[in-house]
Amino acid sequence: MPSVDDAPSADMPADAPVIVWFRNDLRLSDNPALSHAVASGRPVLCLFVHDPQHAREHALGAAAQWWLDGGLRALHADLARMGAVLHVACGDALALVPRMAAQAGAAEVVWNRRYDPLGRETDTAIKATLKHAGVIAHSFAAGVLYEPWTVRTRAGDAFRVFTAWWRAARASGEPLPPLPAPGHVHAAVSPGAWEGCCVGIDALRLVPVSPDWAGGLREAWQPGEAQARDRLHHFVDGGLGGYADARDRPDLPATSRLSPDLRFGHISPRQAWHAAVAAVRGGAAGGMGEQDLEKFLSELGWRDFAVSLLYAQPELVSCNFRTEFDAMPWRNDARDLCAWQQGRTGYPIVDAGMRQLWRTGWMHNRVRMIVASFLTKHLLCDWRMGEAWFRDTLVDADIASNVINWQWVAGCGVDAAPYFRVFNPVLQARRFDPDGTYVRRWVPELAGVPTSCVHAPWTCDPAIRARVAYPSPIVDLQGGRARALAAWKGLSDAPHEDA
Ligand SMILES: Cc1cc2nc3c(=O)[nH]c(=O)nc-3n(C[C@H](O)[C@H](O)[C@H](O)COP(=O)(O)OP(=O)(O)OC[C@H]3O[C@@H](n4cnc5c(N)ncnc54)[C@H](O)[C@@H]3O)c2cc1C
C-alpha cells in the first residue's frame, strides 16, 4: 500500500517544477497526477521513460511496442496543444528519474500508481531515493476501479473468487467520477541538462522497419486518447445494447475493443464505467438494459480482479496457483506450437483467432478462451508458452490480465475453470459463429465451404475438400481430450505434499 506523502519542503523555490511521470496513463483527462501538478501552480515538466529492461522476461512485446509508439505520439501532440512538451528518455528509470529530478531542481515528482510486481518494486525504490534527496514523490490511483488493498475479505485477506470479490467491490461504493482534462498546462522551460537524456520518439525504435509487419495493426487501430474516447462513445451509444447476449459472438461487433486503450491508459476504467452508467441512465444506449450494463461493468471488474490477484501473489506471473500442476507432463511439442501460432491447426475457429491476432494484434475474448484451451489441453502445451506468444502479439498485452486468464483457462489458476472442462472447438464455433462469418473472414481458404461443414472441413464432400487448400487437423479431438484428461488425472491421483 502506498505511504502517505509528505508536504513539499518550505525552502523549495516557488518556480521549482513538478515532474509528471507518465507510464500506463497516456491521457490528459482523468489523470490525477497531471491534475495535481497543474493545480500546484508550479511549472510542469512531462516525462515518459522507456525502460526496455524494466520487465525483464516480461518486457513489452512487439505489438504492444507498436501501440506505445502511436500512443506517445498522440500524447505528445495533445500536450503540445496545451502548451506543454512530452520529454522522452530511454534507460533505467530507477537511475534516470531521480537524476532528472535533481537536474531540473524539481520540487515534486508525481505519477499514477502501477500494481505489477516489478512496477511496484521500481516505484518504491524511486520514491525512497527521491525522498532522500528532499524531493516529494506523490502517487495517485488512476489505473483501476478499486485498488487491490481496498477490497478484502472480513479477515483482511485477498479474495480468490471473482463473484465474492465483485460483491465486496460493489458494496464498497461507486468508483470516483473521472476528472476533466486541465484547460492549460503551465509548462516549465526544459532543463538544459535533460538534453543528454532525452531522445525523440523515433529513437526508441518501437515500430518494425525491416520487415514492416505492422500493416494490419495500422489498418485496425489508431492509438490515442481522442480515438479511445471515440471508441468508448461509439460503444456505449450503440454496441452496449445487447452486450450481455452478444459479447460471446466473434462474428459480431458486440464488444467495446477498448482493451488496448485501457492497457495504455488512453482512457481510464472510471471513464468507461461512468460513460456506460450515464448511457443507461440517460437512455442513450438504444435498447440497453441493466443486464447489459451489469455485464459490461463486471468485465471491467475482471480486469481489476486480475490486478488484485497478482498484487497479492506476484509469483503467479510464472508459477501455477495450483501447485499440483508443477508436475503436469506437458508435451510442449515444437511443431504443434508452431502450427498453433501460425493458425494452421486444421481447426477453423482456432486458426481464425490466431490469424486475427497476428494480423490485428487483438482477438475476441471467446476465441482467446478457445485457442488457450486448445493449446493447453488438446495439444498439452504449457500455458506459459501461450502466454508468451500472446504477450508478444497482443496490442493489449497486460501482465495481470494475460497471466491470470491463461492460468484460468489452463485450470491451474485461482477461481479456475476445472481442467476437465475442455472446450470442443467445433461445438464452440457452431454455437458462437453460427454462419461461419468470423471463420471465413480470417481463413479465406474456407470462403467457398458450405456453412454446414465450415467449422469441420474434413466432413465436407470430398470434391469440395479437394479444392480447399487447408490443413488437416493436427490432433484428433477425442484423442487429444483423452490424453489431456489422463495427464490431469495422473496429477490428481499423485500424492500431494499437503495430503
Ligand atoms: C487467454 C486469455 C488471455 C488474455 N490476455 C489479455 C491481455 O493480455 N490483456 C487484456 O486486456 N485482456 C486479456 N484477456 C481478456 C479479454 O480477452 C480482453 O480483455 C477482451 O477480449 C478485450 O476485448 P474488449 O475490449 O472488446 O472487451 P469488452 O467485452 O468490451 O470488455 C471491456 C473491458 O473489460 C476488460 N475485460 C474483459 N474481459 C476480461 C477478462 N477476461 N479479463 C480481464 N479483463 C477483461 C478489458 O479491459 C476490456 O477492454 C485475455 C483473455 C484470455 C482468455
The ligand as a Gaussian input file, in Angstrom:
#p B3LYP/6-31G(d) Opt

LIG

0 1
 C       -6.056000     -16.476000     -22.535000
 C       -6.503000     -15.037000     -22.388000
 C       -5.545000     -14.010000     -22.366000
 C       -5.954000     -12.680000     -22.217000
 N       -4.993000     -11.683000     -22.216000
 C       -5.377000     -10.392000     -22.054000
 C       -4.412000      -9.344000     -22.056000
 O       -3.194000      -9.558000     -22.161000
 N       -4.855000      -8.059000     -21.927000
 C       -6.180000      -7.764000     -21.772000
 O       -6.535000      -6.592000     -21.661000
 N       -7.114000      -8.749000     -21.739000
 C       -6.753000     -10.038000     -21.881000
 N       -7.712000     -11.023000     -21.875000
 C       -9.107000     -10.677000     -21.529000
 C      -10.063000     -10.374000     -22.676000
 O       -9.976000     -11.351000     -23.666000
 C       -9.836000      -8.994000     -23.322000
 O       -9.712000      -8.000000     -22.347000
 C      -11.036000      -8.651000     -24.221000
 O      -11.154000      -9.602000     -25.250000
 C      -10.879000      -7.293000     -24.792000
 O      -11.917000      -7.030000     -25.708000
 P      -12.923000      -5.826000     -25.452000
 O      -12.149000      -4.609000     -25.056000
 O      -13.786000      -5.717000     -26.641000
 O      -13.720000      -6.369000     -24.194000
 P      -15.149000      -5.964000     -23.589000
 O      -16.001000      -7.178000     -23.606000
 O      -15.694000      -4.752000     -24.223000
 O      -14.796000      -5.687000     -22.067000
 C      -14.451000      -4.375000     -21.587000
 C      -13.103000      -4.422000     -20.884000
 O      -13.155000      -5.301000     -19.766000
 C      -11.882000      -5.920000     -19.588000
 N      -12.049000      -7.381000     -19.691000
 C      -12.980000      -8.062000     -20.386000
 N      -12.829000      -9.398000     -20.191000
 C      -11.763000      -9.543000     -19.376000
 C      -11.093000     -10.663000     -18.806000
 N      -11.490000     -11.920000     -19.033000
 N      -10.012000     -10.451000     -18.015000
 C       -9.581000      -9.199000     -17.757000
 N      -10.182000      -8.093000     -18.257000
 C      -11.242000      -8.264000     -19.056000
 C      -10.972000      -5.416000     -20.711000
 O      -10.197000      -4.351000     -20.209000
 C      -11.978000      -4.955000     -21.751000
 O      -11.466000      -3.956000     -22.605000
 C       -7.331000     -12.371000     -22.050000
 C       -8.278000     -13.417000     -22.070000
 C       -7.869000     -14.729000     -22.248000
 C       -8.909000     -15.816000     -22.250000

